[in-house]
Amino acid sequence: MPRTICIVGPQPPPVHGVSTVNAAMAELFGGWGFNVTRLNTAPYSLQRSFVVRSARLLRVGDAILGIKRFKGANRKGAVYFSLSGGWGIIYEAIMSFVAKGRESRLIFHHHSFRYLDSWFWPMAFLVRLAGRDALHVVLGDEMEKLLRKKYSGVRTTCVLSNAIFVSPPSVTRGAREGDCRAIGFLANLSVAKGIADVLELSRLAERSGSDIRFNIAGPFENKGVERAFLKESRLLKNLFYVGPVYGDAKRQFFESIDIFVFPTRYRNEAEPLVVIEALSYGRPVLAYERGCIRSLVTPDCGCTIPRDAHFAESAWRVLQHWQKTNRLPELRQGASARFLDLRAEAEKAADFIAGFASEV
C-alpha cells in the first residue's frame, strides 16, 4: 500500500515564509515516496482587509471537505498541518479534529513564537483535540522547551530547522575581501519586518560619511508602506531598491552584499528562511533577538541585538567594531560553517518525521 499524506496550510501564491515551507514540505514528502495531497488554506493576498480574511473562510471550508475525502480514501494516511501564529489556530484545531481517527498520524509544524511567549488558549485547545499521539515539529531547542512547558498535552516533538529547505548554493561568487561595501535586507517589506529600522540605519551610515550602500529587496506589504518607503528613499543616496527577487535574482542579491540585516519586530517570528539563506551564501547576519534567531545566529557568524535595544545605533556600533578588528573574513567563514551544521542536523530530523508519517 503506498504511503499517503495530506498537507494542510498556505501554499504560494502569495509567497511568504510559511507558504514557501509548506510547498517545500510537500516536495520533501514526495521525494520520500509519499503520495501527496495539498489543501491550500492561504488567503488570496498579503493584505489584512476584512474581505481577504473573510475569503479565507471559504478555503478553510474547502480544506475540511478535502480532509474528509482524503481520510475516506486513505484511512491510514498521515495529515500534516502548518500552524498559524494567531486566531487561525482555531480553524486548524477544527480541521485536526476532522482528521483525527484511531489510525491517524497527525503532524503539526510550528512556525510562531506568539503562543510560546505567552499561553494562548487556541493552542491549548488544539493540543487537547489533537491528543498525545500527535507529532509536534518545532524549529529549535528553545521552541521545544517552551512548547512542552506551556502545553502539557504535547508529548512527541522533533526539532527541524528550516535549513532543510535551503540548499547550498551550487555556483556562487564568494564574498568580497576587505571591508563591508554593501548591506542587504530582504523581506515582505513592512514596519513589522523592520523596514523603518533599515532606513534609519542607512541614514546613520550616510551621516557618518560611510560609502556603504544598502540593497533592499522584496514586495511591499501594502501601498501605504510602499509610498512611505519611496518618499524616504529619495532622500538617501546610499539606498537602492531592487524589487522582489526569486530564483537567480535572489542569488544575485545575496552575492551583491557583504552583510545581511534583519531587524524584525514581527511578533510571530520564529526561524526566518531568509536568515538561513544569507548564512548559506556566507553572509554574516545582524538581527533582532526574536524567536529562534538568537540560537540561529551565533557569535561566529553574526550578532543578535536585544529586542529592547535601538537597532540602528546598536547595529552601527557592531559593524564599526567588525571593520576595525577585521572580523568580516572570519565571520564569512563562520556563516558558511553554521549553515552546513544546521543543514546536517535538519536532515537527521527529516528522517525521523518521514518514519513517523510512515508508521502503520
FILOLO-910940 format. One record per residue: residue in one letter; x, y, z of N, C-alpha, C in turn. Coordinates in steps of 0.02 Angstrom, whole numbers, padded with zeros to 5 digits, always signed. Example, Ala and Ser with C-alpha at 12.3 -4.5 7.8 and 13.67 -1.06 7.14 Angstrom:
2
A+00660-00284+00390+00615-00225+00390+00660-00165+00390
S+00642-00112+00354+00684-00053+00357+00645+00002+00394
***
This chain:
360
M+00042-00060+00000+00000+00000+00000+00044+00063+00000
P+00033+00111-00046+00075+00171-00048+00065+00214+00013
R+00118+00248+00034+00114+00295+00089+00081+00359+00064
T+00036+00386+00105-00001+00446+00085+00002+00498+00140
I+00000+00561+00119-00001+00616+00167-00040+00674+00137
C-00077+00709+00180-00114+00768+00160-00082+00829+00193
I-00059+00877+00152-00027+00938+00177-00079+00993+00180
V-00094+01017+00241-00145+01068+00251-00112+01133+00274
G-00121+01187+00236-00091+01251+00254-00082+01295+00193
P-00059+01356+00203-00049+01402+00146+00002+01376+00096
Q-00015+01382+00033+00031+01367-00022+00038+01431-00064
P+00096+01442-00094+00103+01502-00135+00062+01496-00200
P+00039+01553-00228+00046+01620-00201-00007+01636-00150
P+00001+01690-00109+00059+01734-00107+00120+01699-00077
V+00179+01725-00093+00242+01696-00069+00261+01730-00003
H+00269+01689+00048+00296+01712+00112+00328+01652+00146
G+00355+01661+00205+00393+01608+00237+00355+01543+00245
V+00294+01546+00272+00256+01485+00287+00233+01450+00223
S+00209+01488+00174+00187+01456+00112+00246+01424+00076
T+00304+01455+00080+00364+01426+00049+00383+01361+00084
V+00379+01360+00150+00395+01299+00188+00346+01244+00172
N+00282+01260+00167+00231+01208+00153+00242+01177+00084
A+00257+01219+00035+00271+01193-00032+00332+01148-00030
A+00383+01169+00008+00444+01129+00013+00431+01063+00050
M+00388+01064+00102+00372+01002+00137+00336+00953+00091
A+00292+00979+00050+00258+00935+00002+00308+00903-00045
E+00358+00941-00067+00410+00914-00111+00451+00862-00074
L+00467+00875-00010+00505+00827+00029+00468+00761+00036
F+00405+00764+00055+00366+00702+00063+00361+00665-00003
G+00353+00702-00057+00351+00670-00122+00417+00634-00138
G+00472+00666-00120+00537+00635-00130+00548+00573-00087
W+00513+00570-00030+00518+00512+00014+00472+00455-00008
G+00437+00465-00062+00394+00412-00088+00321+00415-00068
F+00299+00471-00039+00229+00478-00019+00188+00504-00078
N+00125+00482-00081+00077+00514-00124+00050+00575-00086
V+00059+00635-00113+00045+00696-00076-00018+00730-00102
T-00063+00746-00055-00122+00788-00070-00112+00855-00036
R-00120+00909-00074-00111+00977-00046-00179+01011-00039
L-00191+01039+00020-00252+01078+00032-00231+01149+00053
N-00244+01196+00009-00219+01264+00018-00268+01306+00059
T-00245+01332+00116-00287+01375+00158-00265+01448+00157
A-00222+01466+00110-00195+01535+00109-00248+01585+00088
P-00247+01644+00119-00288+01699+00093-00262+01718+00024
Y-00302+01756-00013-00284+01771-00082-00234+01829-00088
S-00218+01861-00032-00174+01919-00034-00138+01925+00033
L-00081+01961+00034-00046+01975+00096-00081+02030+00136
Q-00127+02067+00104-00163+02119+00140-00210+02089+00192
R-00225+02129+00243-00263+02104+00300-00333+02134+00304
S-00363+02147+00247-00429+02177+00245-00482+02127+00265
F-00542+02153+00280-00597+02110+00301-00616+02062+00245
V-00615+02086+00182-00633+02044+00125-00585+01986+00118
V-00520+02000+00124-00469+01947+00118-00477+01896+00174
R-00488+01920+00235-00496+01875+00292-00559+01832+00284
S-00612+01862+00259-00675+01825+00251-00667+01771+00198
A-00630+01788+00144-00621+01740+00090-00583+01679+00115
R-00541+01688+00166-00504+01631+00192-00550+01578+00221
L-00608+01599+00247-00656+01551+00275-00678+01501+00222
L-00685+01525+00160-00705+01480+00106-00652+01427+00094
R-00589+01447+00098-00535+01398+00087-00531+01349+00145
V-00544+01372+00205-00545+01327+00263-00601+01276+00255
G-00660+01299+00233-00716+01253+00221-00699+01202+00168
D-00667+01224+00115-00646+01177+00062-00595+01127+00090
A-00551+01150+00134-00500+01106+00163-00532+01052+00207
I-00583+01071+00245-00618+01022+00288-00649+00967+00244
L-00681+00987+00189-00709+00937+00144-00653+00894+00112
G-00596+00927+00097-00540+00890+00068-00511+00840+00116
I-00508+00858+00181-00483+00811+00232-00528+00751+00238
K-00594+00763+00236-00642+00708+00240-00633+00660+00181
R-00625+00689+00121-00614+00646+00062-00549+00607+00068
F-00497+00641+00091-00432+00607+00098-00436+00550+00147
K-00467+00561+00205-00472+00509+00256-00517+00452+00233
G-00567+00468+00193-00609+00415+00166-00572+00369+00119
A-00525+00398+00081-00488+00358+00033-00422+00330+00061
N-00398+00361+00116-00333+00342+00145-00340+00338+00221
R-00371+00285+00244-00386+00280+00316-00324+00286+00359
K-00268+00260+00335-00206+00261+00374-00159+00318+00352
G-00182+00362+00310-00140+00416+00286-00125+00467+00341
A-00066+00498+00337-00046+00550+00385-00073+00617+00361
V-00086+00662+00409-00108+00729+00394-00061+00779+00427
Y-00035+00824+00387+00014+00874+00410-00019+00942+00410
F-00013+00977+00467-00042+01044+00474+00014+01095+00485
S+00013+01148+00445+00056+01206+00457+00017+01255+00500
L+00042+01268+00560+00002+01306+00609+00010+01381+00602
S-00045+01417+00612-00045+01490+00612-00013+01515+00676
G-00002+01581+00679+00025+01610+00740-00028+01640+00785
G-00088+01651+00758-00140+01684+00797-00205+01646+00798
W-00261+01681+00785-00327+01651+00792-00342+01599+00739
G-00302+01597+00687-00311+01545+00636-00301+01475+00665
I-00270+01470+00723-00261+01405+00756-00328+01373+00770
I-00380+01412+00781-00446+01384+00794-00469+01344+00733
Y-00458+01372+00673-00475+01335+00612-00437+01269+00609
E-00372+01273+00625-00329+01214+00620-00348+01161+00672
A-00371+01184+00730-00395+01137+00781-00456+01100+00756
I-00502+01136+00725-00562+01104+00698-00544+01054+00643
M-00499+01075+00599-00478+01030+00545-00442+00968+00572
S-00403+00977+00625-00368+00919+00654-00417+00870+00686
F-00472+00897+00713-00524+00854+00741-00556+00812+00686
V-00567+00843+00628-00596+00808+00571-00548+00753+00547
A-00482+00768+00550-00432+00720+00525-00417+00664+00574
K-00435+00673+00637-00415+00625+00688-00455+00560+00682
G-00420+00506+00693-00451+00440+00694-00406+00391+00730
R-00429+00331+00740-00391+00283+00779-00323+00268+00748
E-00320+00268+00681-00258+00252+00647-00226+00313+00614
S-00249+00373+00633-00221+00434+00603-00154+00451+00634
R-00112+00482+00594-00050+00511+00618-00052+00585+00601
L-00056+00626+00652-00061+00698+00642+00006+00730+00656
I+00027+00775+00611+00090+00810+00618+00075+00885+00618
F+00100+00921+00668+00089+00993+00674+00157+01028+00670
H+00163+01073+00621+00226+01109+00611+00217+01180+00639
H+00257+01196+00689+00251+01261+00724+00298+01312+00692
H+00271+01372+00678+00310+01424+00646+00310+01490+00684
S+00279+01492+00743+00269+01555+00777+00288+01551+00851
F+00311+01608+00877+00326+01614+00949+00270+01650+00986
R+00219+01672+00952+00166+01711+00985+00135+01672+01042
Y+00118+01608+01031+00087+01568+01084+00138+01534+01129
L+00202+01549+01117+00255+01524+01161+00279+01579+01208
D+00278+01641+01184+00296+01697+01228+00245+01703+01285
S+00183+01686+01271+00131+01685+01324+00080+01632+01305
W+00049+01602+01356-00001+01549+01346-00059+01576+01305
F-00084+01535+01258-00136+01557+01211-00188+01501+01208
W-00249+01516+01228-00298+01463+01235-00313+01426+01170
P-00313+01458+01110-00325+01418+01050-00272+01363+01040
M-00210+01376+01059-00159+01324+01053-00173+01268+01103
A-00193+01285+01164-00210+01234+01213-00269+01192+01188
F-00317+01225+01155-00375+01191+01126-00353+01141+01072
L-00308+01163+01029-00283+01119+00976-00246+01059+01005
V-00202+01070+01053-00163+01016+01083-00210+00964+01114
R-00263+00988+01147-00310+00942+01178-00348+00900+01126
L-00370+00933+01072-00407+00898+01020-00362+00848+00983
A-00299+00868+00971-00254+00826+00932-00234+00762+00970
G-00229+00767+01036-00211+00709+01076-00136+00700+01084
R-00117+00654+01126-00047+00644+01144-00008+00605+01091
D-00041+00576+01042-00006+00537+00991+00019+00580+00933
A+00002+00644+00933+00022+00688+00878+00096+00704+00883
L+00126+00718+00825+00196+00741+00822+00196+00816+00813
H+00235+00850+00855+00242+00923+00850+00312+00940+00826
V+00316+00968+00767+00380+00987+00737+00395+01059+00753
V+00452+01072+00785+00472+01139+00804+00537+01157+00769
L+00558+01221+00776+00614+01247+00738+00679+01251+00777
G+00676+01243+00842+00736+01248+00882+00725+01223+00953
D+00780+01215+00989+00776+01188+01057+00735+01232+01104
E+00743+01298+01098+00705+01345+01141+00630+01339+01127
M+00613+01331+01064+00543+01323+01045+00514+01259+01075
E+00553+01206+01072+00532+01141+01100+00521+01147+01175
K+00566+01178+01210+00561+01185+01282+00500+01225+01302
L+00487+01281+01269+00430+01322+01286+00364+01288+01269
L+00362+01252+01214+00300+01217+01194+00282+01165+01246
R+00330+01125+01268+00317+01074+01319+00298+01105+01386
K+00329+01161+01402+00316+01194+01466+00246+01223+01470
K+00223+01255+01416+00159+01290+01418+00100+01246+01400
Y+00112+01189+01364+00057+01147+01342+00073+01075+01359
S+00049+01053+01416+00069+00989+01445+00046+00929+01402
G-00002+00939+01357-00026+00884+01315+00022+00865+01260
V+00074+00906+01249+00124+00891+01197+00171+00837+01223
R+00174+00781+01187+00216+00726+01209+00274+00711+01160
T+00260+00708+01096+00312+00690+01047+00330+00752+01006
T+00394+00770+01007+00418+00828+00970+00479+00810+00928
C+00492+00852+00879+00551+00844+00836+00575+00913+00816
V+00640+00926+00824+00669+00990+00805+00692+00986+00732
L+00660+01024+00689+00678+01026+00618+00691+01098+00598
S+00754+01115+00588+00772+01182+00566+00748+01195+00495
N+00731+01256+00480+00713+01275+00412+00771+01268+00364
A+00830+01252+00390+00888+01241+00346+00875+01181+00299
I+00828+01138+00316+00813+01080+00273+00786+01104+00206
F+00759+01165+00203+00728+01190+00142+00776+01235+00102
V+00836+01243+00126+00885+01287+00093+00943+01244+00069
S+00953+01241+00005+01008+01202-00023+01071+01245-00028
P+01129+01216-00018+01191+01255-00027+01194+01282-00098
P+01212+01346-00107+01217+01374-00175+01263+01331-00218
S+01241+01312-00277+01281+01269-00320+01340+01307-00350
V+01326+01366-00376+01379+01409-00404+01367+01479-00379
T+01414+01507-00343+01405+01574-00316+01472+01609-00309
R+01470+01675-00319+01530+01714-00308+01539+01723-00233
G+01598+01710-00208+01612+01718-00138+01608+01791-00117
A+01604+01801-00052+01602+01870-00026+01666+01907-00042
R+01661+01972-00053+01720+02012-00067+01766+02015-00007
E+01829+02022-00021+01877+02030+00034+01874+02102+00059
G+01899+02113+00119+01904+02180+00145+01842+02202+00183
D+01831+02268+00185+01778+02298+00224+01709+02286+00192
C+01658+02300+00231+01589+02295+00207+01575+02352+00158
R+01552+02334+00099+01534+02384+00049+01458+02388+00038
A+01423+02333+00054+01351+02332+00042+01316+02291+00096
I+01261+02318+00121+01219+02285+00171+01153+02269+00137
G+01126+02210+00150+01064+02190+00117+01008+02177+00166
F+00946+02187+00141+00885+02172+00179+00834+02145+00130
L+00807+02086+00145+00757+02053+00102+00701+02028+00145
A+00639+02047+00128+00581+02026+00167+00518+02046+00128
N+00459+02025+00153+00397+02057+00133+00396+02123+00170
L+00410+02178+00136+00428+02241+00167+00370+02272+00206
S+00382+02280+00271+00332+02309+00315+00368+02336+00376
V+00332+02376+00415+00361+02402+00478+00376+02344+00525
A+00332+02294+00527+00342+02237+00572+00406+02199+00554
K+00422+02195+00490+00482+02158+00469+00545+02201+00474
G+00538+02265+00489+00596+02306+00505+00618+02356+00453
I+00576+02372+00403+00598+02418+00351+00615+02487+00379
A+00579+02511+00430+00594+02576+00459+00662+02576+00493
D+00681+02521+00524+00746+02515+00557+00803+02515+00506
V+00791+02483+00448+00842+02482+00396+00851+02552+00367
L+00797+02588+00357+00802+02657+00334+00841+02700+00383
E+00828+02690+00447+00864+02728+00498+00939+02711+00498
L+00954+02647+00488+01024+02627+00485+01059+02657+00425
S+01025+02661+00368+01055+02691+00309+01066+02766+00318
R+01019+02800+00353+01029+02871+00368+01089+02881+00413
L+01096+02838+00463+01152+02842+00509+01218+02833+00473
A+01220+02785+00427+01281+02773+00388+01298+02833+00344
E+01247+02862+00313+01259+02919+00270+01284+02979+00309
R+01254+02991+00367+01276+03047+00409+01347+03037+00434
S+01368+02974+00441+01435+02959+00465+01488+02965+00410
G+01465+02978+00348+01512+02984+00293+01532+02918+00263
S+01497+02865+00280+01513+02799+00254+01490+02792+00181
D+01527+02753+00142+01507+02740+00073+01472+02673+00065
I+01452+02642+00121+01415+02579+00118+01347+02591+00084
R+01329+02546+00038+01264+02550+00006+01217+02500+00038
F+01153+02513+00033+01101+02470+00061+01057+02445+00004
N+01057+02379-00006+01016+02348-00058+00954+02318-00025
I+00896+02343-00044+00832+02322-00015+00793+02283-00067
A+00768+02224-00047+00731+02182-00094+00668+02154-00061
G+00618+02140-00103+00557+02109-00078+00496+02149-00098
P+00437+02118-00096+00374+02153-00110+00352+02194-00049
F+00313+02246-00062+00286+02287-00007+00222+02254+00020
E+00213+02260+00085+00152+02231+00116+00090+02265+00090
N+00093+02331+00080+00035+02367+00053+00060+02433+00022
K+00014+02469-00010+00031+02530-00044+00055+02585+00003
G+00028+02586+00064+00049+02636+00112+00123+02630+00130
V+00145+02568+00142+00216+02556+00157+00258+02575+00097
E+00235+02558+00037+00273+02574-00024+00281+02649-00032
R+00227+02687-00023+00231+02760-00031+00279+02791+00019
A+00274+02769+00082+00318+02796+00134+00391+02780+00120
F+00403+02718+00097+00472+02698+00082+00501+02739+00024
L+00463+02745-00030+00488+02780-00089+00500+02854-00074
K+00458+02883-00032+00467+02953-00013+00533+02961+00026
E+00545+02916+00073+00605+02920+00114+00667+02903+00073
S+00661+02855+00028+00720+02832-00009+00747+02886-00056
R+00704+02932-00078+00728+02985-00122+00777+03031-00087
L+00777+03031-00021+00822+03074+00017+00888+03040+00033
L+00895+02977+00017+00955+02938+00035+00991+02915-00028
K+01053+02937-00035+01093+02920-00093+01122+02850-00089
N+01122+02821-00028+01154+02755-00019+01104+02698-00020
L+01040+02713-00037+00987+02663-00033+00965+02643-00103
F+00960+02577-00116+00941+02552-00182+00888+02497-00174
Y+00831+02507-00205+00777+02458-00202+00779+02416-00266
V+00786+02350-00259+00792+02307-00318+00728+02268-00333
G+00676+02276-00292+00613+02243-00304+00610+02172-00278
P+00556+02136-00290+00551+02065-00270+00604+02024-00307
V+00633+01976-00272+00685+01934-00303+00670+01861-00291
Y+00674+01821-00344+00664+01749-00340+00715+01715-00385
G+00729+01652-00371+00773+01614-00415+00842+01646-00423
D+00863+01655-00485+00929+01682-00499+00936+01753-00474
A+00881+01791-00475+00884+01860-00450+00900+01861-00375
K+00875+01812-00338+00890+01808-00267+00964+01792-00256
R+00990+01745-00297+01061+01730-00292+01103+01792-00304
Q+01086+01831-00356+01123+01892-00371+01118+01942-00314
F+01060+01944-00282+01052+01990-00225+01101+01972-00169
F+01103+01908-00149+01148+01889-00094+01221+01897-00114
E+01237+01886-00178+01306+01896-00200+01326+01969-00200
S+01276+02014-00203+01291+02086-00206+01305+02117-00139
I+01293+02080-00084+01300+02109-00018+01356+02075+00022
D+01377+02108+00075+01428+02080+00120+01399+02061+00187
I+01346+02095+00209+01314+02082+00274+01239+02086+00264
F+01202+02042+00298+01130+02041+00295+01101+02066+00361
V+01053+02112+00358+01020+02136+00419+00947+02114+00419
F+00922+02100+00479+00853+02077+00485+00824+02101+00552
P+00805+02165+00555+00779+02194+00618+00704+02181+00628
T+00684+02118+00626+00613+02102+00629+00582+02119+00697
R+00522+02148+00694+00481+02160+00753+00418+02118+00751
Y+00414+02074+00703+00354+02032+00692+00346+01984+00751
R+00289+01987+00784+00280+01950+00846+00277+01875+00835
N+00261+01852+00775+00258+01781+00761+00326+01753+00738
E+00376+01795+00732+00440+01774+00703+00469+01714+00740
A+00493+01665+00701+00521+01604+00732+00591+01591+00706
E+00597+01561+00646+00662+01547+00616+00660+01567+00542
P+00673+01630+00527+00663+01656+00459+00706+01620+00407
L+00674+01598+00354+00710+01566+00299+00764+01611+00271
V+00748+01676+00265+00794+01722+00232+00859+01729+00271
V+00857+01722+00337+00919+01724+00376+00962+01663+00361
I+00930+01605+00356+00967+01544+00339+00996+01549+00268
E+00958+01578+00223+00983+01588+00155+01045+01632+00155
A+01044+01685+00195+01102+01729+00199+01163+01690+00224
L+01154+01649+00275+01209+01608+00301+01235+01560+00248
S+01190+01532+00207+01210+01484+00156+01257+01517+00105
Y+01250+01582+00095+01294+01618+00049+01356+01647+00085
G+01364+01628+00148+01422+01653+00185+01417+01726+00204
R+01356+01750+00215+01346+01820+00234+01331+01826+00308
P+01373+01860+00347+01358+01870+00418+01292+01907+00427
V+01260+01896+00485+01193+01923+00496+01192+01967+00559
L+01158+02024+00553+01142+02067+00610+01066+02067+00615
A+01039+02045+00673+00967+02038+00678+00943+02048+00750
Y+00880+02065+00756+00849+02068+00823+00842+01997+00851
E+00845+01992+00917+00834+01928+00952+00760+01913+00955
R+00735+01878+00907+00665+01856+00909+00662+01782+00891
G+00615+01747+00922+00606+01677+00906+00669+01637+00915
C+00688+01600+00863+00748+01558+00865+00810+01593+00839
I+00805+01658+00824+00860+01693+00791+00922+01694+00835
R+00913+01700+00901+00971+01704+00945+01013+01640+00941
S+00982+01582+00937+01020+01520+00932+01041+01506+00860
L+01006+01535+00812+01022+01527+00742+01086+01565+00723
V+01089+01628+00746+01146+01672+00730+01192+01674+00790
T+01245+01635+00787+01294+01631+00842+01348+01684+00832
P+01388+01697+00884+01442+01748+00878+01492+01732+00823
D+01495+01669+00801+01542+01651+00748+01518+01672+00679
C+01454+01689+00673+01427+01705+00606+01387+01770+00605
G+01386+01807+00660+01348+01869+00660+01336+01894+00730
C+01283+01932+00738+01268+01961+00804+01193+01972+00809
T+01164+01955+00867+01094+01970+00880+01090+02027+00930
I+01040+02069+00921+01031+02129+00962+00968+02121+01004
P+00972+02135+01070+00913+02128+01113+00854+02167+01086
R+00794+02139+01096+00733+02169+01068+00720+02238+01096
D+00743+02253+01157+00729+02318+01187+00783+02369+01170
A+00833+02350+01130+00886+02396+01110+00867+02433+01046
H+00899+02490+01035+00888+02529+00974+00928+02496+00918
F+00893+02469+00868+00927+02428+00818+00979+02465+00778
A+00961+02522+00749+01008+02556+00704+01072+02576+00739
E+01066+02605+00798+01126+02625+00834+01168+02565+00855
S+01135+02513+00880+01171+02453+00902+01205+02419+00843
A+01169+02412+00788+01197+02378+00729+01256+02418+00701
W+01252+02484+00701+01306+02525+00675+01369+02518+00718
R+01360+02514+00784+01418+02504+00828+01450+02436+00815
V+01409+02385+00807+01436+02318+00794+01474+02317+00728
L+01445+02348+00677+01477+02349+00611+01544+02385+00614
Q+01546+02442+00649+01609+02478+00655+01662+02436+00691
H+01640+02399+00742+01687+02356+00778+01713+02300+00733
W+01669+02270+00693+01690+02217+00647+01743+02243+00598
Q+01731+02303+00573+01777+02330+00523+01843+02349+00556
K+01840+02377+00615+01900+02398+00650+01944+02339+00667
T+01914+02283+00686+01951+02223+00707+01960+02173+00649
N+01938+02192+00589+01945+02150+00529+01915+02080+00540
R+01854+02079+00567+01821+02016+00583+01781+01986+00525
L+01769+02026+00473+01724+02003+00421+01746+01938+00386
P+01810+01929+00369+01829+01865+00338+01814+01805+00382
E+01827+01812+00447+01813+01758+00494+01738+01745+00500
L+01698+01798+00501+01626+01791+00506+01596+01759+00444
R+01624+01774+00386+01601+01745+00324+01611+01669+00325
Q+01669+01648+00347+01682+01577+00353+01635+01545+00404
G+01624+01580+00460+01580+01555+00512+01508+01548+00488
A+01486+01594+00445+01417+01591+00419+01408+01529+00376
S+01455+01515+00332+01451+01455+00290+01452+01392+00332
A+01496+01390+00383+01500+01331+00426+01437+01321+00467
R+01408+01376+00490+01346+01372+00530+01289+01343+00488
F+01285+01364+00426+01233+01338+00383+01241+01263+00372
L+01301+01240+00360+01312+01169+00348+01295+01127+00409
D+01310+01154+00469+01291+01119+00531+01215+01114+00538
L+01181+01169+00526+01108+01170+00530+01077+01122+00480
R+01104+01120+00421+01078+01076+00368+01086+01002+00387
A+01145+00985+00415+01157+00915+00434+01110+00892+00489
E+01099+00936+00539+01053+00919+00594+00981+00912+00567
A+00962+00955+00520+00894+00953+00493+00882+00889+00453
E+00932+00865+00418+00924+00804+00379+00909+00744+00424
K+00941+00742+00482+00927+00687+00530+00855+00692+00555
A+00833+00753+00570+00764+00763+00595+00713+00744+00541
A+00728+00759+00478+00683+00743+00424+00672+00668+00419
D+00724+00629+00430+00718+00556+00429+00668+00532+00482
F+00671+00564+00541+00625+00545+00595+00553+00560+00576
I+00541+00618+00545+00473+00638+00526+00446+00591+00473
A+00487+00573+00424+00466+00526+00372+00447+00459+00402
G+00486+00437+00452+00471+00373+00485+00406+00376+00524
F+00393+00432+00558+00330+00441+00595+00270+00438+00548
A+00276+00474+00492+00220+00476+00445+00208+00410+00411
S+00259+00366+00411+00253+00302+00376+00226+00246+00420
E+00221+00257+00486+00201+00204+00531+00130+00181+00515
V+00120+00115+00523+00054+00086+00510+00027+00057+00574
***
